[in-house]
Each structure stands twice: as structure tokens, then as C-alpha cells.
């Protein structure tokens, strides 16, 4: 306003200098009005520029990176700068405490015996010989109970492939079709007892054994003889786990039995698992189970003792030892007289070693000896001994792809394998496997 007045006063003064007695001509008056209008327009433009510079100075931190001309033009025109685009939400932020993970596991297997059936003996998970195969495609939805948030949780694992056929075909009564694509499904509750007493109810994998169903979590690509014949795959029922501290944990089981969602008798199986990790290098897990497992029979009790030792002397070198002993089943020897055999038993031991060559490369070896004294688990019904040796090379590609190349030799005192169509006592195989994994909790890794 001060500038407006300072510019206007000289104009008014020039008008007052004219003698009052003289009358200006119409042309002079029009010229004078034109000059005043021009000066007023210039004044307004200067006021707008000064106002824009002041506003730009006040908003400079919020408009970093923009030119002063753009800021002034937006302020003069009355428009607001466009808001910065918000970051795209990640899958982990959408799912919250729930994680989504899974993998696809494929392989090519070569059997040098060239069996006519195109099947490897003693192998369920990589059974196909001289062909490509789909071991397992799995999707896992998981929410772990959390005492600081929600004490409830759930775990659902769906799968498709040869591994699912092997696991669920072992269902003694309902058969494969009952839950063919369901590996696990249970809900959890973490009771406020001490450090937390967790209850799981539903279908879950067995605690026994040194190996698991998923290839990616084992040291070798193929599953061992003990995993396929000496122990169960899964259970249906309830388990309760209490972790005393980072060294001791105890789990109790009350279940239908071995590999059965639909029970095949009216008896139940009980079990206990004790895990002890005295330090970061050494660990032991002991599992014991007992209960009737034969169809329609409750008086023959099957017992299993499974022990797993782990030892990691260095960051690169690891060892594992697994031992199994089972007994109690009796098979029918005479259907007319309804007579049964003596209580059968089986034993086995497996030793593992793994060495990390680099962060993304490792070699692993496994040796197993399995004694099926009565031929009950292998179906020979005669004393059967099996030895197998496996050597595996692993390389991780791009963080999410696990590649494995494996040689395995199986030997038995009984002709459990085929060369062409002829029964033989050994087989040699080569397997190349790829496992592609993903996990929503890893974000953009």
C-alpha cells in the first residue's frame, strides 16, 4: 500500500500543478487517465510478485527440488503442488502377523539300471526314473501365537506332487483321496503358563527323524530309507509343548496313530519328545511313541524310539546322527486259524555330514544301514538288510533357488530293485533337483 501511495502521489501532484482556472482539453484528459491506468497495472503486478516471493520463502522446505519459477507460478495462480505418491504397500504389511510362503520342487532322475517300470526302488519322493518329475509344490499360511499380541495361531500347508502322494497314501483306512493335498492343518493356543504352554490341534508332521518332507530343509535331495520306512510321516490329534528355556523343551502327544486322520482302530497313541541343546554346537532330540496301529486291532502295541544327535564344531562343518528302533506289530500267519506272528522289530542308523564351501555352496554325505529283521516294513517278510550312500552338491542361486546334484547307491541282501525287468540287489542313480522358494516375510529380498 505504501508503494501504491508513493506512486500515486506524484501523479496527483502533477494534476494539482495545473491552474485551476484553465480547463484541460479532452485529449489531454484521456492521455492522463491512460497513464494512470498503466501505472496502477504495474503496481498490481509488483505487489503480486512481492507476495509470491514471501510465500515461496515460507514454503521452501516443503517444495525442495522445484524451481522458484514453478513455485511462484503455482502460488500466484492459486494451485497447490501435487502430493508425493505414497509407497506401494508390501505383501508383509498387508498380511500383518500372517506369513505366506512356499516352494516348487522339480527334478530329473537317472537310474543306470533302466528299470522297465521307470521307478526307483526304495524311493517315494523322487520315485520317477529316467524322467523329469514334480516332487512337491507347497503353499503355507502361518500365524505364530504371540503373547504380546494374540495367543492364537494357525498353520495350513497345502501341497501337490509325488511327495503328497507318498505321504497321504500311507493313510491306512481313508486312503489317498481323503486329504490328498493337505500336508498340515492345525490351530494353536499359547496358554499363559510360565514361558508359555502351546497347544496344537489338527494334522501335523511327526517329530521323529532327522529328515522332513520338504527337500529344501534336508541336507540331501533324496529321502533316506529310515525316513520312508522306520518312522511315521504325520499324526492327527493334539500335542502340547512347553519350552523351559533356550536349552530344554518337552512335547507330549495324544493322537490317532501313525499316518491316519481317520483312525483305523479304537485305540490311541501316546508320545513324548524331549529336546536338549546345552550349547550352540550340540543338540539331542529323543522321541518315544506307543499305541496300536494295525487295522481293527487294539491289543498289539507298536513302539518307536527315535534319537537324533546334531553337532556343529565350526560355522562350516555340521554332523548329524539318527537312530531308530521299532517293534510290536504282529502279522497274520494263518487266516483260517487266526494266528499271528511274533512281535516284529526293525532298527536303523543314519549318519550325515555337511560342509559349506562358501556362503552359497555346500557338499553333504549320508550313509544308512537298515535292518528289517522280519521284512515287515519293506514287505519281504524275510530278513532284509539295506545299505545306502548318498553324495550331494548344493548351490544356491539368486537367494531363492536351491540347486542340488546327487549320486546315490542302494544295496540290499534281497532283490528289491530292477534292472530292466529283472530283480537285482543294487541300483545307482543320479538326480538333479531345483527348488524355487518364496516367503512374504522377506519383503523385497
HUVENTA-V957762 format. One record per helix or strand of 3 or more residues. SS is the DSSP state (H for helix, E for strand). FROM is the first residue (numbers start at 1). TO is the last residue. Records with the same first field share a line. If there is no record, write none. Layout:
SS = FROM-TO  FROM-TO
This chain:
H = 2-16  26-58  61-63  68-77  91-95  162-168  215-217  225-230  440-442
E = 99-111  131-143  152-160  182-191  197-205  234-243  248-255  269-276  282-292  301-311  317-327  332-334  345-358  361-372  384-397  401-412  417-419  422-424  426-439
